[in-house]
Amino acid sequence: MNTAARNVLDTDLPYDPFTLDNHAQALLERGVMLAPLIVRWQYRIKRVDAFRAWLAMKEIVLAERRISLDPRIGAVRYLGTYQVTSAAGGIWQTMWGYRTAEAMSAMHELCTSPAPSTTIIQMELLDFVRGLKGFLAEAGSEHFAQDVLVPGHTVQA
């Protein structure tokens, strides 16, 4: 895995999850596999009704067919935000799929230090992440967790 992607994930995978074997590549192309790498955020929301209303207005602009048009973040895929029904209270998960390490690094850069030449699609993604972070801050960072998911069909060096 390239250094930039490793730094973004803060993990030390012994292989590059973006290097897929033929079977995994076929699964990805047919839409069976969501992405070579998925990042899942789990968090608590205090104001659930306000969050639902905000989410209903914001997530529509993150459609894959729209984001895929952006030259910088086109390989980022918003996989949705879901309420965890087995947990008491307002536990939610948001998932992001990355088809390339470069896209993952680009999203990280966009969310930490947006460039002056940010496109409309990038601004909308950034607006979504900032809004989500606002809701997360209300509950406190101790209620946030991140998991990195990789498929079983990556080529391991």
C-alpha positions in Angstrom: 0.0 0.0 0.0 1.3 3.4 -0.8 2.5 5.6 2.1 -0.2 8.3 1.7 -2.9 5.7 2.0 -1.2 4.0 4.9 -1.1 7.4 6.7 -4.7 8.1 6.0 -5.8 4.8 7.4 -3.5 4.9 10.4 -3.1 1.1 9.9 -0.4 -1.2 8.8 -1.8 -3.7 6.4 0.9 -6.0 5.1 -0.5 -5.8 1.6 -2.2 -3.4 -0.8 -6.0 -3.9 -0.6 -6.3 -2.2 -4.0 -4.4 -4.9 -5.7 -7.2 -7.4 -6.5 -7.0 -10.9 -7.9 -9.0 -11.8 -11.0 -12.0 -13.1 -9.0 -12.2 -10.0 -6.8 -11.8 -7.7 -9.9 -14.7 -9.5 -11.5 -16.8 -9.1 -8.4 -16.0 -5.4 -8.3 -16.8 -4.9 -12.0 -20.2 -6.7 -11.6 -21.2 -4.7 -8.6 -21.0 -7.7 -6.2 -18.2 -6.2 -4.2 -18.8 -2.6 -3.1 -15.2 -1.4 -3.1 -11.7 -2.8 -2.5 -11.5 -0.8 0.7 -14.4 0.4 2.9 -14.1 2.8 5.8 -16.9 2.5 8.3 -17.6 5.3 10.8 -19.7 4.4 13.8 -21.0 7.1 16.1 -23.7 8.3 18.4 -26.2 11.0 17.5 -28.0 13.0 20.2 -30.5 14.9 18.1 -31.8 12.0 16.0 -34.8 13.9 14.4 -32.6 16.8 13.4 -30.0 14.4 12.0 -32.6 12.5 9.9 -33.8 15.8 8.5 -30.3 17.0 7.7 -29.4 13.6 6.2 -32.5 13.6 3.9 -31.4 16.9 2.4 -27.6 16.2 2.1 -27.0 12.7 1.1 -28.8 12.9 -2.3 -25.9 14.9 -3.8 -23.5 12.0 -3.0 -24.9 9.7 -5.6 -22.2 7.5 -7.2 -23.1 8.6 -10.7 -22.5 12.2 -9.7 -19.3 11.8 -7.6 -17.8 9.6 -10.3 -17.7 12.6 -12.6 -15.2 14.4 -10.4 -11.6 13.9 -11.6 -10.1 14.0 -8.1 -12.6 12.0 -6.0 -14.4 10.0 -8.7 -13.2 6.7 -7.2 -14.8 7.6 -3.8 -18.2 6.0 -3.2 -20.6 7.0 -0.5 -22.2 3.8 0.7 -24.8 5.3 2.9 -25.6 6.2 6.5 -27.5 3.6 8.5 -29.0 3.5 12.0 -27.9 0.5 14.0 -31.1 -1.2 15.2 -29.5 -3.6 17.6 -28.0 -0.7 19.7 -30.1 1.3 22.1 -30.2 5.0 21.3 -28.9 6.9 18.4 -26.0 4.7 17.1 -25.3 5.3 13.4 -22.8 4.1 10.7 -21.6 5.9 7.6 -19.6 3.9 5.1 -17.3 5.1 2.3 -15.9 2.9 -0.4 -12.6 3.6 -2.1 -11.6 2.1 -5.5 -8.1 3.5 -5.4 -5.6 4.7 -2.8 -5.3 8.0 -4.6 -9.0 8.6 -4.2 -8.8 7.8 -0.5 -5.9 10.2 -0.1 -7.7 12.9 -2.1 -10.8 12.7 0.1 -8.6 12.9 3.2 -6.8 16.0 1.8 -10.1 17.5 0.8 -11.5 17.1 4.3 -8.5 18.3 6.1 -7.2 21.1 3.9 -9.5 21.9 0.9 -7.8 23.5 -2.1 -8.9 26.9 -3.5 -9.8 25.1 -6.8 -12.4 22.8 -5.2 -15.1 21.7 -7.6 -18.8 21.9 -6.8 -19.0 18.1 -6.2 -16.0 18.3 -3.8 -17.6 21.2 -2.0 -20.8 19.2 -1.5 -18.9 16.2 -0.2 -17.0 18.5 2.1 -20.2 20.1 3.3 -21.6 16.7 4.1 -18.5 15.6 6.1 -18.4 18.9 8.0 -22.1 18.7 8.8 -21.7 15.1 10.0 -18.8 16.1 12.1 -21.0 18.8 13.7 -23.5 16.1 14.8 -20.6 13.9 16.0 -19.2 16.7 18.1 -22.4 17.1 20.0 -22.2 13.5 21.3 -18.4 13.7 21.9 -15.5 12.0 20.2 -15.6 9.1 22.7 -18.6 7.9 20.8 -16.8 7.7 17.4 -15.1 4.6 16.0 -13.6 3.8 12.6 -13.2 0.4 11.0 -11.4 -0.5 7.8 -12.8 -3.3 5.8 -11.0 -5.1 3.0 -12.2 -8.0 0.9 -10.9 -11.6 1.2 -9.9 -11.6 -2.4 -7.0 -9.1 -2.4 -3.6 -10.3 -3.6 -1.4 -10.5 -0.6 2.3 -10.1 -1.1 
